[in-house]
Amino acid sequence: MRFHYRYVPLGAVILALIVWACIVVAAFRRGSRVSVCPSCGSDRLRPSWPKAIDRYVMLRCGITPIRCEACLFRFYIRKPAGNSIRARGVP
């Protein structure tokens, strides 16, 4: 039986979609009002700078990155309703 290298890109795409789906599900289960870090329990949270995948995919899905200042853990939450572009009056 031979290994078919033409299926490697398809496998990578499927793996990326599974990871993305897990992040989206975790962010929506976590909600938009997070007051403590899920890793260490600290309340020192701040918005994190978006990475390339965040800018193109996550932000359009209403998910924003958050970073804990105590343990530097990065996680995602749903974007609060008041921070949306339409809520600020920007056309």
Backbone torsions as a table, in degrees:
resi	resn	phi	psi	omega
1	MET	NA	130.7	-178.1
2	ARG	-99.5	150.0	175.5
3	PHE	-86.3	129.0	-178.8
4	HIS	-97.5	108.7	-177.9
5	TYR	-70.6	-15.9	-178.3
6	ARG	-71.0	-15.3	179.5
7	TYR	-90.2	-6.1	-178.7
8	VAL	-63.9	-46.8	177.7
9	PRO	-62.0	-37.7	177.8
10	LEU	-63.2	-41.2	177.1
11	GLY	-63.9	-38.7	178.4
12	ALA	-65.8	-40.1	178.7
13	VAL	-65.9	-43.5	179.4
14	ILE	-63.9	-41.5	177.5
15	LEU	-63.1	-42.6	178.1
16	ALA	-62.6	-40.1	178.2
17	LEU	-66.2	-36.9	177.9
18	ILE	-66.5	-42.6	178.3
19	VAL	-63.6	-44.2	178.7
20	TRP	-60.6	-43.9	179.9
21	ALA	-63.2	-38.4	177.6
22	CYS	-64.7	-41.0	178.4
23	ILE	-64.9	-43.1	-179.6
24	VAL	-64.1	-45.6	179.8
25	VAL	-62.7	-43.1	179.3
26	ALA	-63.5	-40.5	-179.6
27	ALA	-66.4	-41.6	-179.5
28	PHE	-72.5	-31.7	175.5
29	ARG	-70.5	-33.3	-178.4
30	ARG	-72.0	-32.9	179.3
31	GLY	87.7	-170.5	-177.2
32	SER	-105.4	-13.0	-178.8
33	ARG	-108.9	81.2	178.9
34	VAL	-102.8	127.6	-177.9
35	SER	-112.4	-12.4	179.2
36	VAL	-135.8	154.1	177.7
37	CYS	-70.3	132.1	178.1
38	PRO	-70.2	-14.7	-178.6
39	SER	-90.2	-50.7	-174.1
40	CYS	-115.0	-12.6	179.0
41	GLY	85.9	4.9	179.7
42	SER	-72.9	154.1	177.4
43	ASP	-101.4	10.7	-179.2
44	ARG	-89.9	78.3	-177.4
45	LEU	-109.9	148.0	177.0
46	ARG	-148.0	157.5	174.3
47	PRO	-64.1	143.5	-179.9
48	SER	-102.4	152.1	176.5
49	TRP	-66.2	132.4	179.8
50	PRO	-71.9	140.8	174.3
51	LYS	-89.5	-179.9	-175.4
52	ALA	-58.1	-45.4	-179.0
53	ILE	-66.9	-32.0	178.5
54	ASP	-65.0	-43.1	-176.8
55	ARG	-64.6	-38.2	-172.3
56	TYR	-93.5	-28.6	-174.3
57	VAL	-116.1	-57.4	-170.8
58	MET	-65.9	-44.4	-177.8
59	LEU	-64.7	-31.4	177.5
60	ARG	-73.3	-20.1	177.5
61	CYS	-90.7	-0.2	-179.6
62	GLY	82.6	29.0	-179.3
63	ILE	-119.8	134.4	-177.6
64	THR	-124.7	145.3	179.3
65	PRO	-82.7	143.0	178.0
66	ILE	-128.1	144.6	177.8
67	ARG	-125.6	139.3	173.9
68	CYS	-85.3	128.9	180.0
69	GLU	-78.2	-16.9	-179.1
70	ALA	-81.1	-48.5	-176.2
71	CYS	-114.1	-0.6	179.2
72	LEU	64.1	20.4	176.8
73	PHE	-71.9	135.2	-179.2
74	ARG	-110.7	128.7	179.1
75	PHE	-144.0	173.9	-174.2
76	TYR	-119.4	145.6	173.9
77	ILE	-133.2	165.7	171.8
78	ARG	-68.6	142.2	179.0
79	LYS	-67.9	129.3	178.2
80	PRO	-59.8	147.1	-174.6
81	ALA	-61.9	-33.6	-177.8
82	GLY	-73.2	-13.8	-177.9
83	ASN	-96.8	5.2	-179.0
84	SER	-73.4	157.6	-178.0
85	ILE	-63.7	-41.8	-179.0
86	ARG	-67.1	-33.5	-179.9
87	ALA	-68.9	-25.9	179.0
88	ARG	-84.8	-4.1	177.8
89	GLY	86.5	13.2	178.2
90	VAL	-87.0	124.2	-177.0
91	PRO	-69.2	NA	NA
